Amino acid sequence: MSTEGARPGVEGRFRHRGAELVYDDAGSGPAAVYAHGGFVSQGVEERMGLFDWAPVLSAGRRLVRYDARAHGRSTGEPVAGDYTYASFADDLLALLDHLGLAEPAAAIGASMGCGTVLHAAVRAPARFSRLGLLIPPTAWETRAAYARAGREAADAIERDGAGPWIAARKGRPRPAVVAGVPEFPPTPPGPVLPSVLRGLARSDLPEPAALGALRCPALILAWVDDPGHPLATAHALADCLPGAVLHVSRTRADVRTWGERLADFLTR
């Protein structure tokens, strides 16, 4: 069923590959679809207050934000292969099918969502008009350590439960740009959490040569001093993607400008 012209603020649901995926559809005009980062959800990001979407809506854009498989309100099964970037990209493309959009959409993704968007764009470049890539995650040479830690965490959760892993996450150092942002428990249910970790451990960004073939404009927004989202990835993406623009934030105040930067990028 198409939701073209949906009223602002509507919640939608559809089924794909055995899961129910839930999204929020607001505003009107050309569509932009947003994919969040790992372990959070749209509701959690709202409570974190990390990103301000009001400028995008004010700029005359229809904004569709969805909860990834097994995150937030969306369901999922304990199958590691369902939680790779490529699998999440399949869900994103299915959402575009469900929305029935007549024109290519802009796609915005943060961290895990950045991987989702890039895999979807490489697979179906004609479906996307612009790419907003927020806090790109570890990739290529820097991915191995992240993958190893994810596999070890999955084993530990199955052995000891999720509590020690969640406590360790709360105790880790945080980048200064997000030091005051509240933290929340992971949204994937406990029985699914090890599969999410193993799926992400199997994931990486598309190869640079594949990214170099993309022709839609890209805006990369990154911040400093975050090993999970290293500036090396952001710079490498800026080198790979033709015509990409990179902006690096060093303060929380500058991160608060990202909504305005995205709105300007989408309407330029």
Contacts in CASP RR format, 6 or more apart in sequence:
PFRMAT RR
TARGET T0000
AUTHOR 0000-0000-0000
METHOD contacts of the structure
MODEL  1
MSTEGARPGVEGRFRHRGAELVYDDAGSGPAAVYAHGGFVSQGVEERMGL
FDWAPVLSAGRRLVRYDARAHGRSTGEPVAGDYTYASFADDLLALLDHLG
LAEPAAAIGASMGCGTVLHAAVRAPARFSRLGLLIPPTAWETRAAYARAG
REAADAIERDGAGPWIAARKGRPRPAVVAGVPEFPPTPPGPVLPSVLRGL
ARSDLPEPAALGALRCPALILAWVDDPGHPLATAHALADCLPGAVLHVSR
TRADVRTWGERLADFLTR
1 14 0 8 1.000
1 98 0 8 1.000
2 98 0 8 1.000
2 99 0 8 1.000
2 100 0 8 1.000
3 10 0 8 1.000
3 12 0 8 1.000
3 25 0 8 1.000
3 98 0 8 1.000
3 99 0 8 1.000
3 100 0 8 1.000
4 99 0 8 1.000
4 100 0 8 1.000
4 101 0 8 1.000
4 102 0 8 1.000
5 28 0 8 1.000
5 62 0 8 1.000
6 25 0 8 1.000
6 62 0 8 1.000
8 25 0 8 1.000
8 26 0 8 1.000
8 27 0 8 1.000
8 28 0 8 1.000
8 57 0 8 1.000
9 24 0 8 1.000
9 25 0 8 1.000
9 26 0 8 1.000
9 27 0 8 1.000
10 24 0 8 1.000
10 25 0 8 1.000
10 26 0 8 1.000
11 22 0 8 1.000
11 23 0 8 1.000
11 24 0 8 1.000
11 25 0 8 1.000
12 22 0 8 1.000
12 23 0 8 1.000
12 24 0 8 1.000
12 25 0 8 1.000
13 20 0 8 1.000
13 21 0 8 1.000
13 22 0 8 1.000
13 23 0 8 1.000
14 20 0 8 1.000
14 21 0 8 1.000
14 94 0 8 1.000
14 95 0 8 1.000
14 98 0 8 1.000
15 21 0 8 1.000
16 90 0 8 1.000
16 91 0 8 1.000
16 94 0 8 1.000
16 95 0 8 1.000
16 98 0 8 1.000
17 82 0 8 1.000
17 90 0 8 1.000
17 91 0 8 1.000
17 94 0 8 1.000
18 75 0 8 1.000
18 76 0 8 1.000
18 77 0 8 1.000
19 69 0 8 1.000
19 70 0 8 1.000
19 74 0 8 1.000
19 75 0 8 1.000
19 76 0 8 1.000
19 77 0 8 1.000
19 82 0 8 1.000
19 91 0 8 1.000
20 74 0 8 1.000
20 75 0 8 1.000
21 66 0 8 1.000
21 67 0 8 1.000
21 68 0 8 1.000
21 69 0 8 1.000
21 74 0 8 1.000
21 91 0 8 1.000
21 94 0 8 1.000
21 95 0 8 1.000
22 66 0 8 1.000
22 67 0 8 1.000
22 72 0 8 1.000
22 73 0 8 1.000
22 74 0 8 1.000
23 64 0 8 1.000
23 65 0 8 1.000
23 66 0 8 1.000
23 67 0 8 1.000
23 95 0 8 1.000
24 42 0 8 1.000
24 64 0 8 1.000
24 65 0 8 1.000
24 66 0 8 1.000
25 62 0 8 1.000
25 63 0 8 1.000
25 64 0 8 1.000
26 57 0 8 1.000
26 62 0 8 1.000
26 63 0 8 1.000
26 64 0 8 1.000
27 57 0 8 1.000
27 60 0 8 1.000
27 61 0 8 1.000
27 62 0 8 1.000
27 63 0 8 1.000
28 60 0 8 1.000
28 62 0 8 1.000
29 60 0 8 1.000
29 61 0 8 1.000
29 62 0 8 1.000
30 60 0 8 1.000
30 61 0 8 1.000
30 62 0 8 1.000
30 103 0 8 1.000
30 105 0 8 1.000
30 106 0 8 1.000
30 129 0 8 1.000
30 266 0 8 1.000
31 61 0 8 1.000
31 62 0 8 1.000
31 63 0 8 1.000
31 64 0 8 1.000
31 99 0 8 1.000
31 101 0 8 1.000
31 103 0 8 1.000
31 105 0 8 1.000
31 106 0 8 1.000
32 56 0 8 1.000
32 61 0 8 1.000
32 62 0 8 1.000
32 63 0 8 1.000
32 64 0 8 1.000
32 105 0 8 1.000
32 106 0 8 1.000
32 107 0 8 1.000
32 108 0 8 1.000
32 266 0 8 1.000
33 64 0 8 1.000
33 65 0 8 1.000
33 66 0 8 1.000
33 92 0 8 1.000
33 95 0 8 1.000
33 96 0 8 1.000
33 99 0 8 1.000
33 105 0 8 1.000
33 106 0 8 1.000
33 107 0 8 1.000
33 108 0 8 1.000
34 53 0 8 1.000
34 63 0 8 1.000
34 64 0 8 1.000
34 65 0 8 1.000
34 66 0 8 1.000
34 107 0 8 1.000
34 108 0 8 1.000
34 109 0 8 1.000
34 110 0 8 1.000
35 66 0 8 1.000
35 68 0 8 1.000
35 88 0 8 1.000
35 92 0 8 1.000
35 107 0 8 1.000
35 108 0 8 1.000
35 109 0 8 1.000
35 110 0 8 1.000
35 112 0 8 1.000
35 113 0 8 1.000
35 114 0 8 1.000
35 116 0 8 1.000
35 117 0 8 1.000
36 42 0 8 1.000
36 45 0 8 1.000
36 65 0 8 1.000
36 67 0 8 1.000
36 68 0 8 1.000
36 71 0 8 1.000
36 109 0 8 1.000
36 110 0 8 1.000
36 111 0 8 1.000
36 112 0 8 1.000
36 113 0 8 1.000
37 68 0 8 1.000
37 109 0 8 1.000
37 110 0 8 1.000
37 111 0 8 1.000
37 112 0 8 1.000
37 113 0 8 1.000
38 68 0 8 1.000
38 71 0 8 1.000
38 111 0 8 1.000
38 112 0 8 1.000
38 113 0 8 1.000
38 196 0 8 1.000
38 200 0 8 1.000
39 71 0 8 1.000
39 186 0 8 1.000
39 187 0 8 1.000
39 188 0 8 1.000
39 196 0 8 1.000
40 48 0 8 1.000
40 71 0 8 1.000
40 184 0 8 1.000
40 186 0 8 1.000
40 187 0 8 1.000
41 67 0 8 1.000
41 68 0 8 1.000
41 71 0 8 1.000
41 72 0 8 1.000
41 73 0 8 1.000
41 187 0 8 1.000
42 65 0 8 1.000
42 66 0 8 1.000
42 67 0 8 1.000
42 72 0 8 1.000
43 72 0 8 1.000
44 72 0 8 1.000
44 184 0 8 1.000
44 187 0 8 1.000
45 51 0 8 1.000
47 182 0 8 1.000
47 184 0 8 1.000
48 181 0 8 1.000
48 182 0 8 1.000
48 184 0 8 1.000
49 181 0 8 1.000
50 178 0 8 1.000
50 181 0 8 1.000
50 255 0 8 1.000
51 110 0 8 1.000
51 134 0 8 1.000
51 258 0 8 1.000
51 259 0 8 1.000
52 256 0 8 1.000
52 258 0 8 1.000
52 259 0 8 1.000
52 260 0 8 1.000
53 63 0 8 1.000
53 65 0 8 1.000
53 259 0 8 1.000
54 259 0 8 1.000
55 259 0 8 1.000
55 260 0 8 1.000
55 262 0 8 1.000
55 263 0 8 1.000
56 63 0 8 1.000
56 259 0 8 1.000
56 262 0 8 1.000
56 263 0 8 1.000
56 266 0 8 1.000
57 63 0 8 1.000
58 263 0 8 1.000
59 263 0 8 1.000
59 264 0 8 1.000
59 266 0 8 1.000
59 267 0 8 1.000
60 267 0 8 1.000
61 106 0 8 1.000
61 263 0 8 1.000
61 266 0 8 1.000
61 267 0 8 1.000
64 95 0 8 1.000
64 99 0 8 1.000
66 74 0 8 1.000
66 95 0 8 1.000
67 73 0 8 1.000
67 74 0 8 1.000
67 187 0 8 1.000
68 74 0 8 1.000
68 88 0 8 1.000
68 91 0 8 1.000
68 112 0 8 1.000
68 113 0 8 1.000
68 116 0 8 1.000
69 75 0 8 1.000
69 76 0 8 1.000
69 82 0 8 1.000
69 83 0 8 1.000
69 87 0 8 1.000
69 88 0 8 1.000
69 91 0 8 1.000
70 76 0 8 1.000
70 77 0 8 1.000
70 82 0 8 1.000
70 83 0 8 1.000
70 188 0 8 1.000
70 189 0 8 1.000
70 192 0 8 1.000
70 195 0 8 1.000
70 196 0 8 1.000
71 187 0 8 1.000
71 188 0 8 1.000
72 187 0 8 1.000
72 188 0 8 1.000
76 82 0 8 1.000
76 192 0 8 1.000
77 192 0 8 1.000
77 195 0 8 1.000
78 191 0 8 1.000
78 192 0 8 1.000
78 194 0 8 1.000
78 195 0 8 1.000
79 195 0 8 1.000
80 195 0 8 1.000
80 198 0 8 1.000
80 199 0 8 1.000
80 202 0 8 1.000
81 87 0 8 1.000
81 195 0 8 1.000
81 198 0 8 1.000
81 199 0 8 1.000
81 202 0 8 1.000
82 195 0 8 1.000
82 199 0 8 1.000
83 195 0 8 1.000
83 196 0 8 1.000
83 198 0 8 1.000
83 199 0 8 1.000
83 200 0 8 1.000
84 199 0 8 1.000
84 200 0 8 1.000
84 202 0 8 1.000
84 203 0 8 1.000
85 112 0 8 1.000
85 115 0 8 1.000
85 116 0 8 1.000
85 118 0 8 1.000
85 119 0 8 1.000
85 200 0 8 1.000
85 203 0 8 1.000
85 204 0 8 1.000
85 205 0 8 1.000
86 119 0 8 1.000
86 203 0 8 1.000
87 199 0 8 1.000
88 112 0 8 1.000
88 113 0 8 1.000
88 115 0 8 1.000
88 116 0 8 1.000
88 119 0 8 1.000
89 115 0 8 1.000
89 116 0 8 1.000
89 117 0 8 1.000
89 118 0 8 1.000
89 119 0 8 1.000
89 120 0 8 1.000
89 123 0 8 1.000
90 120 0 8 1.000
91 116 0 8 1.000
92 107 0 8 1.000
92 116 0 8 1.000
92 117 0 8 1.000
92 120 0 8 1.000
93 120 0 8 1.000
93 123 0 8 1.000
93 124 0 8 1.000
93 127 0 8 1.000
96 105 0 8 1.000
96 127 0 8 1.000
99 105 0 8 1.000
103 129 0 8 1.000
104 126 0 8 1.000
104 127 0 8 1.000
104 128 0 8 1.000
104 129 0 8 1.000
104 216 0 8 1.000
105 127 0 8 1.000
105 128 0 8 1.000
105 129 0 8 1.000
106 128 0 8 1.000
106 129 0 8 1.000
106 130 0 8 1.000
106 131 0 8 1.000
106 132 0 8 1.000
106 266 0 8 1.000
107 117 0 8 1.000
107 120 0 8 1.000
107 121 0 8 1.000
107 128 0 8 1.000
107 130 0 8 1.000
107 131 0 8 1.000
107 132 0 8 1.000
108 117 0 8 1.000
108 131 0 8 1.000
108 132 0 8 1.000
108 133 0 8 1.000
108 134 0 8 1.000
108 262 0 8 1.000
109 115 0 8 1.000
109 116 0 8 1.000
109 117 0 8 1.000
109 132 0 8 1.000
109 133 0 8 1.000
109 134 0 8 1.000
110 134 0 8 1.000
110 135 0 8 1.000
111 134 0 8 1.000
111 135 0 8 1.000
111 136 0 8 1.000
111 137 0 8 1.000
111 229 0 8 1.000
112 137 0 8 1.000
112 200 0 8 1.000
114 133 0 8 1.000
114 134 0 8 1.000
114 135 0 8 1.000
114 136 0 8 1.000
114 137 0 8 1.000
114 205 0 8 1.000
115 136 0 8 1.000
115 137 0 8 1.000
115 203 0 8 1.000
115 205 0 8 1.000
117 128 0 8 1.000
117 131 0 8 1.000
117 132 0 8 1.000
117 133 0 8 1.000
118 131 0 8 1.000
118 133 0 8 1.000
118 205 0 8 1.000
118 206 0 8 1.000
118 211 0 8 1.000
119 205 0 8 1.000
119 206 0 8 1.000
120 127 0 8 1.000
120 128 0 8 1.000
121 127 0 8 1.000
121 128 0 8 1.000
121 131 0 8 1.000
121 214 0 8 1.000
121 216 0 8 1.000
122 206 0 8 1.000
122 210 0 8 1.000
122 211 0 8 1.000
122 213 0 8 1.000
122 214 0 8 1.000
125 213 0 8 1.000
125 214 0 8 1.000
125 215 0 8 1.000
125 216 0 8 1.000
128 216 0 8 1.000
129 216 0 8 1.000
130 216 0 8 1.000
130 217 0 8 1.000
130 218 0 8 1.000
130 219 0 8 1.000
130 265 0 8 1.000
130 266 0 8 1.000
131 214 0 8 1.000
131 216 0 8 1.000
131 217 0 8 1.000
131 218 0 8 1.000
131 219 0 8 1.000
131 241 0 8 1.000
132 218 0 8 1.000
132 219 0 8 1.000
132 220 0 8 1.000
132 221 0 8 1.000
132 262 0 8 1.000
132 265 0 8 1.000
133 218 0 8 1.000
133 219 0 8 1.000
133 220 0 8 1.000
133 221 0 8 1.000
133 234 0 8 1.000
133 237 0 8 1.000
134 221 0 8 1.000
134 222 0 8 1.000
134 258 0 8 1.000
135 221 0 8 1.000
135 222 0 8 1.000
135 223 0 8 1.000
135 226 0 8 1.000
135 229 0 8 1.000
136 205 0 8 1.000
136 220 0 8 1.000
136 222 0 8 1.000
136 229 0 8 1.000
136 233 0 8 1.000
136 234 0 8 1.000
136 237 0 8 1.000
137 146 0 8 1.000
137 205 0 8 1.000
137 228 0 8 1.000
137 229 0 8 1.000
137 233 0 8 1.000
138 145 0 8 1.000
138 146 0 8 1.000
138 227 0 8 1.000
138 228 0 8 1.000
138 229 0 8 1.000
138 230 0 8 1.000
138 233 0 8 1.000
139 204 0 8 1.000
139 205 0 8 1.000
139 233 0 8 1.000
139 236 0 8 1.000
140 204 0 8 1.000
140 205 0 8 1.000
140 208 0 8 1.000
140 233 0 8 1.000
140 236 0 8 1.000
141 232 0 8 1.000
142 230 0 8 1.000
142 232 0 8 1.000
142 233 0 8 1.000
143 204 0 8 1.000
146 201 0 8 1.000
146 228 0 8 1.000
147 200 0 8 1.000
147 201 0 8 1.000
147 202 0 8 1.000
148 201 0 8 1.000
150 197 0 8 1.000
150 198 0 8 1.000
150 200 0 8 1.000
150 201 0 8 1.000
151 197 0 8 1.000
151 198 0 8 1.000
151 201 0 8 1.000
153 165 0 8 1.000
153 194 0 8 1.000
153 197 0 8 1.000
154 193 0 8 1.000
154 194 0 8 1.000
154 195 0 8 1.000
154 197 0 8 1.000
154 198 0 8 1.000
154 201 0 8 1.000
155 194 0 8 1.000
156 164 0 8 1.000
156 165 0 8 1.000
157 165 0 8 1.000
157 190 0 8 1.000
157 193 0 8 1.000
157 194 0 8 1.000
157 197 0 8 1.000
158 194 0 8 1.000
161 190 0 8 1.000
162 186 0 8 1.000
162 190 0 8 1.000
162 193 0 8 1.000
166 185 0 8 1.000
166 186 0 8 1.000
169 183 0 8 1.000
170 183 0 8 1.000
175 223 0 8 1.000
175 224 0 8 1.000
175 225 0 8 1.000
175 226 0 8 1.000
176 224 0 8 1.000
176 225 0 8 1.000
176 251 0 8 1.000
176 252 0 8 1.000
177 223 0 8 1.000
177 224 0 8 1.000
177 225 0 8 1.000
177 226 0 8 1.000
177 249 0 8 1.000
177 250 0 8 1.000
177 251 0 8 1.000
177 252 0 8 1.000
177 254 0 8 1.000
177 255 0 8 1.000
178 223 0 8 1.000
178 252 0 8 1.000
178 255 0 8 1.000
179 252 0 8 1.000
180 252 0 8 1.000
186 193 0 8 1.000
188 196 0 8 1.000
205 211 0 8 1.000
205 233 0 8 1.000
205 237 0 8 1.000
208 236 0 8 1.000
208 239 0 8 1.000
208 240 0 8 1.000
211 237 0 8 1.000
211 240 0 8 1.000
211 241 0 8 1.000
212 240 0 8 1.000
212 241 0 8 1.000
212 242 0 8 1.000
214 241 0 8 1.000
214 242 0 8 1.000
215 242 0 8 1.000
217 243 0 8 1.000
217 244 0 8 1.000
217 245 0 8 1.000
217 265 0 8 1.000
218 237 0 8 1.000
218 241 0 8 1.000
218 243 0 8 1.000
218 244 0 8 1.000
218 245 0 8 1.000
219 244 0 8 1.000
219 245 0 8 1.000
219 247 0 8 1.000
219 261 0 8 1.000
219 262 0 8 1.000
219 265 0 8 1.000
220 234 0 8 1.000
220 237 0 8 1.000
220 238 0 8 1.000
220 241 0 8 1.000
220 244 0 8 1.000
220 245 0 8 1.000
220 246 0 8 1.000
220 247 0 8 1.000
221 247 0 8 1.000
221 249 0 8 1.000
221 258 0 8 1.000
221 261 0 8 1.000
221 262 0 8 1.000
222 229 0 8 1.000
222 231 0 8 1.000
222 233 0 8 1.000
222 234 0 8 1.000
222 246 0 8 1.000
222 247 0 8 1.000
222 248 0 8 1.000
222 249 0 8 1.000
223 229 0 8 1.000
223 248 0 8 1.000
223 249 0 8 1.000
223 250 0 8 1.000
223 255 0 8 1.000
224 231 0 8 1.000
224 248 0 8 1.000
224 249 0 8 1.000
224 250 0 8 1.000
231 248 0 8 1.000
234 246 0 8 1.000
234 248 0 8 1.000
235 246 0 8 1.000
237 244 0 8 1.000
237 246 0 8 1.000
238 244 0 8 1.000
238 245 0 8 1.000
238 246 0 8 1.000
245 265 0 8 1.000
247 261 0 8 1.000
249 255 0 8 1.000
249 257 0 8 1.000
249 258 0 8 1.000
END
